[in-house]
Amino acid sequence: MMDSSSSSDDLKRTACQMAWKELARDNPQGAAEALHHLAEESAKDELIAEVWVAMLGWVDDLDHLEREIRRIASRMAKVSKVVSQISLTIHKAWSRQSGSLPPAPRESLIGLGVDLLDFCIESAPPPKPKDRAELYLRRAQLLCWAGPLADERALLDYEVALSLVEDHSEGWFMLARLHLQRGRWEKAALAAIESKKRGFDELRVGWMLSIALTALAPLQVHMAPSLEECWALAGHKKFIEEGGLDPQGRWVAPGIERQWIMISSGLVREGGGWELTEEWLTELVLVQPLSPCHGRILNPTQESLPADFDDVIIWDPHPIDFISISGGEEVAVMKGLGILNKGAVFTRPLPRPRLSDEQMSQLNAVLTNGVFYYQAAEELCPDQQLGKLCWPRKAIAKEVIDQFRAQWDRLNLPGSTLS
């Protein structure tokens, strides 16, 4: 006859299995119903704690999520499966935030996850190499959110994890993503090739290789497929049929619909590298794509950012946000990764009172030699003092600025010396 403790354990296992099935169906409510009678044991029983933490991945309130994680971690910080699931949940919740996020600060939820992984790896490392590799991979994944200053630690964790389990296809792909975010295009391509060799999803590898090899062109990577093959892997056969290689060795096609891109202070500069700035700035720019992952910026920025009007940039074609444009249509926003080529136009911030459309047309009609003035639409930039002066790089800056000031005064525009 089955004793009561065995019966109770069977009921717990059944409830946990039901909860996992509901989460696999993207139904956290169903999982919560399966687990509601086990809430008091969510920080005591390992099986319950693991699925409970997974369920928290659907929580949008980061403060509530942190409280729950701290509650469970107070009893489960040495249980590697629970700690690994905590890191996955933190990553999921953090990545669900919209926009181009600044590096996560030390005191954030990301920092808490890294601390828990540090403790588990140092105090209770699991005996199986596969389980230890999982902890190193999860810590590296969280460290990626901490920005370039955490790069060295993240790369070391990937190295350890992939030495423990060399055939970890997802681990190689995660490493490729880190290299891509930091503008290490060739290393991103090489890591993606390794993930493909080990059976990782071909569509995702195709995208990764298409971005990395587009950024790297005209240089090529040993053992890498051609750009044409990469775009085919990424599911863009129509783009291949309509396009061809440009002089830089990048696959391009005409007539691709304009795209909104979020660029930030963390954009990789032309030729590689980035600047670490105290202030994190972002701005939406409209781009004319040359491919599904790179194109030319169509409007000057209002913020002082690494990229500006006429620059060719590359982006990650995975939406980080959605915005409403005229007519109420929702369009995707992609995250800018880096600058491929600087444009032929130089820009300089020259804030002035906001002009009407008629005043802007009058001003630009009298500016000569390719010079023009730009102010962002009010829905994109509500500031009332704004604007950038733009001119061909070959022009002399002092002559351009003198011309602009003279024409502004001649037209008696707001803020002129004649007003």
C-alpha positions as CSV (number, residue, x, y, z in Angstrom):
1,M,0.0,0.0,0.0
2,M,1.3,3.4,-0.9
3,D,2.1,5.7,2.1
4,S,0.9,9.2,2.3
5,S,4.3,10.8,1.6
6,S,4.7,8.8,-1.7
7,S,1.2,9.9,-2.7
8,S,2.0,13.5,-1.9
9,D,5.2,13.3,-3.9
10,D,3.3,11.9,-6.9
11,L,0.8,14.7,-6.7
12,K,3.6,17.3,-6.7
13,R,5.3,15.7,-9.7
14,T,2.0,15.6,-11.5
15,A,1.3,19.3,-10.7
16,C,4.8,20.3,-11.9
17,Q,4.5,18.3,-15.1
18,M,1.1,20.0,-15.8
19,A,2.7,23.4,-15.1
20,W,5.6,22.8,-17.5
21,K,3.1,21.7,-20.2
22,E,1.1,24.9,-19.8
23,L,4.3,27.0,-19.9
24,A,5.3,25.2,-23.1
25,R,1.9,26.4,-24.5
26,D,2.7,30.0,-23.4
27,N,0.0,29.8,-20.8
28,P,1.3,31.0,-17.5
29,Q,-2.2,31.3,-16.1
30,G,-2.7,27.5,-16.6
31,A,0.6,26.9,-14.9
32,A,-0.4,29.1,-11.9
33,E,-3.6,27.1,-11.5
34,A,-1.7,23.8,-11.5
35,L,0.7,25.1,-8.8
36,H,-1.6,27.3,-6.7
37,H,-1.9,24.7,-3.9
38,L,1.9,24.3,-3.8
39,A,2.8,28.0,-3.4
40,E,4.0,27.5,0.2
41,E,6.5,24.9,-1.0
42,S,7.9,27.0,-3.9
43,A,11.0,27.9,-1.8
44,K,11.3,24.5,-0.2
45,D,10.9,21.8,-2.9
46,E,13.4,21.8,-5.7
47,L,11.0,20.5,-8.4
48,I,8.4,23.1,-7.5
49,A,10.9,25.9,-7.2
50,E,12.3,25.3,-10.7
51,V,8.9,25.4,-12.4
52,W,7.7,28.3,-10.2
53,V,10.7,30.4,-11.2
54,A,10.1,29.5,-14.9
55,M,6.5,30.7,-14.5
56,L,7.9,34.1,-13.2
57,G,9.4,34.6,-16.7
58,W,6.0,36.0,-17.7
59,V,6.0,38.7,-14.9
60,D,6.4,42.2,-16.3
61,D,6.8,43.9,-12.9
62,L,10.6,43.7,-12.3
63,D,10.3,44.8,-8.7
64,H,7.9,41.9,-7.9
65,L,10.1,39.5,-9.9
66,E,13.1,40.5,-7.9
67,R,11.3,40.0,-4.6
68,E,10.2,36.5,-5.7
69,I,13.6,35.6,-6.9
70,R,15.2,36.7,-3.6
71,R,12.6,34.7,-1.6
72,I,13.3,31.5,-3.5
73,A,17.1,32.1,-3.8
74,S,17.3,32.4,0.0
75,R,16.7,28.6,0.2
76,M,17.8,27.4,-3.2
77,A,21.1,29.3,-4.0
78,K,23.0,26.0,-4.1
79,V,20.6,24.1,-6.3
80,S,22.1,24.5,-9.8
81,K,18.9,23.7,-11.7
82,V,17.0,26.3,-9.8
83,V,19.7,28.9,-10.1
84,S,20.0,28.2,-13.9
85,Q,16.3,28.7,-14.3
86,I,16.5,31.9,-12.3
87,S,19.0,33.3,-14.7
88,L,16.9,32.2,-17.7
89,T,13.9,34.0,-16.2
90,I,15.8,37.2,-15.5
91,H,17.1,37.1,-19.1
92,K,13.6,36.6,-20.5
93,A,12.1,39.5,-18.4
94,W,15.0,41.9,-19.1
95,S,14.9,41.3,-22.9
96,R,11.2,41.9,-22.9
97,Q,11.8,45.6,-22.1
98,S,11.3,47.8,-25.2
99,G,13.9,50.0,-26.8
100,S,17.7,49.9,-26.9
101,L,18.7,49.3,-23.3
102,P,21.7,50.9,-21.6
103,P,24.2,48.6,-19.9
104,A,22.6,47.0,-16.8
105,P,23.9,48.5,-13.6
106,R,25.6,46.4,-10.9
107,E,22.6,46.8,-8.5
108,S,20.0,45.7,-11.1
109,L,18.2,42.4,-11.5
110,I,21.0,41.4,-13.9
111,G,23.5,42.0,-11.1
112,L,21.4,39.8,-8.7
113,G,21.4,37.0,-11.2
114,V,25.2,37.2,-11.7
115,D,25.7,37.1,-7.9
116,L,23.6,34.0,-7.6
117,L,25.5,32.2,-10.3
118,D,28.8,33.3,-8.8
119,F,27.7,31.8,-5.4
120,C,26.4,28.5,-6.9
121,I,29.5,28.0,-9.1
122,E,31.9,28.7,-6.2
123,S,30.0,27.0,-3.4
124,A,28.1,24.1,-5.0
125,P,29.4,23.4,-8.5
126,P,27.4,20.4,-9.9
127,P,29.5,17.3,-10.6
128,K,28.4,16.8,-14.2
129,P,30.3,18.9,-16.8
130,K,27.1,19.5,-18.7
131,D,25.5,21.1,-15.6
132,R,28.5,23.2,-14.9
133,A,28.7,24.4,-18.5
134,E,25.0,25.4,-18.2
135,L,25.8,27.7,-15.2
136,Y,28.7,29.3,-17.1
137,L,26.6,29.9,-20.2
138,R,23.8,31.5,-18.1
139,R,26.2,33.8,-16.4
140,A,27.8,34.8,-19.7
141,Q,24.3,35.5,-21.1
142,L,23.5,37.8,-18.2
143,L,26.9,39.5,-18.4
144,C,26.1,40.4,-22.0
145,W,23.5,42.8,-20.7
146,A,26.1,44.6,-18.6
147,G,27.8,46.1,-21.6
148,P,31.4,46.2,-22.9
149,L,32.9,46.5,-19.4
150,A,31.7,42.9,-18.7
151,D,33.0,41.5,-22.0
152,E,36.1,39.9,-20.6
153,R,34.1,37.9,-17.9
154,A,31.5,36.9,-20.4
155,L,34.0,35.7,-23.0
156,L,35.9,33.7,-20.3
157,D,32.6,32.1,-19.2
158,Y,31.8,31.0,-22.8
159,E,35.4,29.6,-23.1
160,V,34.9,27.5,-20.0
161,A,31.4,26.3,-20.9
162,L,32.5,25.3,-24.4
163,S,35.6,23.5,-23.2
164,L,33.3,21.5,-20.8
165,V,30.8,20.7,-23.6
166,E,32.3,21.5,-27.0
167,D,29.2,20.3,-28.9
168,H,26.9,22.8,-27.2
169,S,25.3,24.3,-30.3
170,E,23.4,27.0,-28.4
171,G,26.5,28.0,-26.5
172,W,28.3,28.6,-29.8
173,F,25.4,30.7,-31.1
174,M,25.2,32.7,-27.8
175,L,29.0,33.5,-28.2
176,A,28.3,34.6,-31.8
177,R,25.6,37.0,-30.6
178,L,28.0,38.6,-28.1
179,H,30.6,39.1,-30.8
180,L,27.9,40.5,-33.1
181,Q,26.7,43.0,-30.5
182,R,30.3,44.2,-30.0
183,G,31.1,44.6,-33.7
184,R,33.5,41.6,-33.8
185,W,32.1,40.6,-37.1
186,E,34.6,37.9,-38.1
187,K,34.5,36.2,-34.7
188,A,30.6,36.3,-34.8
189,A,30.7,34.5,-38.2
190,L,33.2,31.9,-37.0
191,A,31.2,31.1,-33.8
192,A,28.0,30.9,-35.9
193,I,29.6,28.4,-38.3
194,E,30.6,26.3,-35.2
195,S,27.0,26.4,-34.0
196,K,25.7,25.3,-37.5
197,K,28.2,22.4,-37.5
198,R,26.7,21.2,-34.3
199,G,23.1,21.3,-35.6
200,F,21.8,24.7,-34.4
201,D,18.7,26.1,-36.0
202,E,19.7,27.0,-39.7
203,L,17.3,29.9,-40.0
204,R,18.8,31.7,-37.0
205,V,22.4,30.8,-38.1
206,G,21.5,32.1,-41.6
207,W,20.5,35.5,-40.1
208,M,23.6,35.7,-37.9
209,L,25.9,34.9,-40.8
210,S,24.1,37.3,-43.1
211,I,24.5,40.2,-40.7
212,A,28.2,39.4,-39.8
213,L,29.3,38.8,-43.4
214,T,27.5,42.0,-44.6
215,A,29.3,44.0,-42.0
216,L,32.6,42.4,-42.8
217,A,32.4,42.7,-46.6
218,P,34.5,42.8,-48.8
219,L,36.5,40.6,-46.5
220,Q,35.6,36.9,-46.4
221,V,35.7,34.3,-43.7
222,H,37.3,30.9,-44.1
223,M,34.7,28.1,-44.4
224,A,31.8,30.6,-44.4
225,P,29.0,30.2,-47.0
226,S,28.6,33.0,-49.5
227,L,26.3,35.9,-48.7
228,E,23.9,34.6,-51.2
229,E,23.8,31.2,-49.4
230,C,23.4,32.9,-46.0
231,W,20.4,34.9,-47.1
232,A,18.9,31.7,-48.5
233,L,19.4,30.1,-45.1
234,A,17.7,33.1,-43.5
235,G,14.7,32.6,-45.7
236,H,15.2,35.6,-48.1
237,K,15.1,34.0,-51.5
238,K,13.1,36.9,-53.0
239,F,15.8,39.3,-51.8
240,I,18.4,37.2,-53.5
241,E,16.5,37.0,-56.8
242,E,16.0,40.8,-56.9
243,G,19.5,41.8,-55.7
244,G,23.2,41.5,-56.4
245,L,26.6,42.3,-55.0
246,D,27.5,46.0,-54.7
247,P,31.1,47.3,-55.1
248,Q,31.7,46.6,-51.4
249,G,30.8,43.0,-51.8
250,R,27.5,43.3,-50.0
251,W,24.3,41.8,-51.3
252,V,21.8,44.7,-52.0
253,A,18.4,45.1,-53.7
254,P,16.4,48.2,-54.7
255,G,13.0,49.2,-53.4
256,I,13.0,47.7,-49.9
257,E,10.5,49.5,-47.6
258,R,11.9,52.1,-45.3
259,Q,12.8,51.0,-41.8
260,W,12.8,52.6,-38.4
261,I,16.1,51.9,-36.5
262,M,16.9,52.8,-32.8
263,I,20.5,54.0,-32.6
264,S,22.3,54.6,-29.3
265,S,25.5,55.7,-27.7
266,G,26.6,52.1,-27.8
267,L,26.7,51.9,-31.6
268,V,29.9,50.3,-32.9
269,R,32.0,52.8,-34.7
270,E,33.3,52.5,-38.3
271,G,36.2,50.2,-38.2
272,G,35.2,48.7,-34.8
273,G,35.2,49.8,-31.1
274,W,32.9,52.1,-29.2
275,E,33.0,55.0,-26.7
276,L,32.0,54.5,-23.1
277,T,29.9,57.5,-22.3
278,E,28.3,58.4,-18.9
279,E,25.0,59.5,-20.6
280,W,23.1,56.8,-22.5
281,L,21.3,58.4,-25.5
282,T,19.0,56.9,-28.1
283,E,17.1,58.1,-31.1
284,L,14.8,56.8,-33.8
285,V,16.1,57.3,-37.3
286,L,14.5,56.4,-40.6
287,V,16.6,54.3,-42.9
288,Q,16.5,53.3,-46.6
289,P,17.5,49.7,-46.4
290,L,20.0,48.3,-49.0
291,S,19.4,44.8,-47.5
292,P,17.3,43.4,-44.6
293,C,20.1,44.3,-42.2
294,H,21.9,47.4,-43.5
295,G,21.0,50.8,-45.1
296,R,21.5,54.5,-45.2
297,I,20.1,57.0,-42.6
298,L,17.6,59.4,-44.2
299,N,17.4,62.1,-41.6
300,P,19.9,63.9,-39.3
301,T,19.7,63.0,-35.6
302,Q,18.9,65.6,-32.9
303,E,21.1,63.9,-30.3
304,S,24.9,63.7,-30.5
305,L,25.2,60.1,-31.5
306,P,27.9,58.1,-33.3
307,A,25.8,57.8,-36.5
308,D,24.1,60.6,-38.4
309,F,22.5,61.5,-41.7
310,D,23.8,59.7,-44.8
311,D,25.8,57.1,-42.8
312,V,25.4,53.4,-43.7
313,I,24.6,51.4,-40.6
314,I,23.9,47.8,-39.8
315,W,21.2,46.5,-37.5
316,D,19.8,43.4,-35.8
317,P,16.5,42.6,-37.8
318,H,14.8,41.5,-34.6
319,P,12.2,44.0,-33.4
320,I,12.9,45.7,-30.0
321,D,9.8,47.9,-30.1
322,F,6.8,49.0,-32.2
323,I,5.7,52.5,-32.9
324,S,2.5,54.1,-34.4
325,I,3.1,56.2,-37.5
326,S,0.7,58.4,-39.4
327,G,-2.6,56.6,-39.9
328,G,-2.2,54.6,-36.8
329,E,-0.2,51.8,-38.5
330,E,2.2,49.9,-36.1
331,V,5.7,49.4,-37.4
332,A,8.6,47.5,-36.0
333,V,11.7,49.2,-34.6
334,M,15.1,47.4,-35.0
335,K,18.3,47.9,-32.9
336,G,21.2,49.5,-34.6
337,L,24.5,47.6,-34.2
338,G,27.2,49.6,-35.9
339,I,28.4,52.0,-38.6
340,L,29.6,50.5,-41.8
341,N,30.5,53.7,-43.7
342,K,30.3,57.4,-42.9
343,G,28.2,59.4,-45.3
344,A,29.2,62.3,-47.5
345,V,27.5,64.9,-45.3
346,F,28.8,66.6,-42.2
347,T,26.3,67.7,-39.5
348,R,26.5,70.2,-36.7
349,P,23.9,70.9,-33.9
350,L,22.6,74.5,-34.2
351,P,19.5,74.6,-32.0
352,R,16.9,77.3,-33.0
353,P,13.2,77.9,-32.2
354,R,11.0,75.3,-33.9
355,L,10.1,76.5,-37.5
356,S,6.8,75.9,-39.3
357,D,6.9,73.8,-42.5
358,E,6.6,77.0,-44.5
359,Q,9.5,78.7,-42.7
360,M,11.7,75.6,-43.1
361,S,11.0,75.5,-46.8
362,Q,11.8,79.2,-47.2
363,L,15.1,78.7,-45.3
364,N,16.3,75.6,-47.2
365,A,15.3,77.3,-50.6
366,V,17.9,80.0,-50.0
367,L,20.7,77.9,-48.6
368,T,23.2,77.0,-51.4
369,N,25.9,74.4,-52.3
370,G,24.1,71.4,-50.8
371,V,23.6,73.0,-47.4
372,F,20.3,72.4,-45.6
373,Y,18.8,72.7,-42.1
374,Y,16.8,70.0,-40.3
375,Q,14.4,69.9,-37.3
376,A,12.8,66.6,-36.3
377,A,9.0,66.3,-36.3
378,E,7.4,67.2,-33.0
379,E,6.1,63.7,-32.4
380,L,9.7,62.4,-32.5
381,C,11.3,65.3,-30.7
382,P,9.1,67.6,-28.7
383,D,11.9,70.1,-27.9
384,Q,11.2,73.6,-29.0
385,Q,14.9,74.5,-29.4
386,L,16.4,72.1,-31.8
387,G,18.0,71.6,-35.2
388,K,21.1,70.5,-37.2
389,L,22.9,72.2,-40.1
390,C,24.1,69.8,-42.7
391,W,26.6,70.3,-45.6
392,P,28.9,68.3,-47.9
393,R,32.1,67.3,-46.2
394,K,34.2,69.1,-48.8
395,A,32.7,72.5,-47.9
396,I,34.4,74.9,-45.5
397,A,32.5,74.9,-42.1
398,K,32.9,78.6,-41.4
399,E,31.5,79.7,-44.8
400,V,28.5,77.3,-44.3
401,I,27.7,78.6,-40.8
402,D,28.1,82.2,-41.9
403,Q,25.7,81.6,-44.8
404,F,23.2,80.0,-42.5
405,R,23.2,82.8,-40.0
406,A,22.9,85.5,-42.6
407,Q,19.9,83.8,-44.3
408,W,18.2,83.2,-41.0
409,D,18.4,86.9,-40.2
410,R,17.5,87.9,-43.7
411,L,14.3,85.9,-43.5
412,N,13.7,87.3,-40.0
413,L,13.1,83.8,-38.6
414,P,12.4,83.3,-34.8
415,G,15.4,84.2,-32.7
416,S,17.1,86.2,-35.4
417,T,19.0,89.4,-34.6
418,L,16.4,91.3,-36.5
419,S,13.4,90.0,-34.5
